[in-house]
Amino acid sequence: MKTKLLSLIAALVMILGACKSNKDVSLNDTLKYIPKASLSEEQISGLKTIFSDGNDALKQYSDFHVIVLHSIDELRAICPKETPCPQIDFSTQSLIFAPVVLSSINDEIINNSLYYNTTKESYELHVEIKKCTECYDMINHTYAYGVFVISPNELKQ
């Protein structure tokens, strides 16, 4: 049970600078796509607020590779006090996020996808970044995040 979770944490983040779009498709026989949950505008707005600059509650995760939230209580712990926490059904969905370091303040995360690697029996979070080619380098810390249709219990197995 814990072995799979540790595999998840150890092998989950792969940051891809200029990768192909991989929406809704398994990359090959080894990597099986885990779909994102359909979210309301209210949920999307709430998540943007949580993962925006200035949320001090996220500082505790800056040294982690990948974080999987398993409950609404864990989500509430990172919600800014002045904003309502988005409602996520943690019985069927998982909120996964990872700190990402971008090489420019104008780089942006344009997509992220979750895959199950059948060979390694672990999950991989692929992050697609649009790099600014005419910008000067200035390190930018942000978060890649998504709500995926996989229960936290499945991730723990």
Helices and strands as residue ranges (DSSP letters): H 2-11, E 13-16, E 31-34, H 41-50, G 56-61, E 67-69, H 72-78, E 94-102, E 108-117, E 122-130, E 140-148, H 152-156
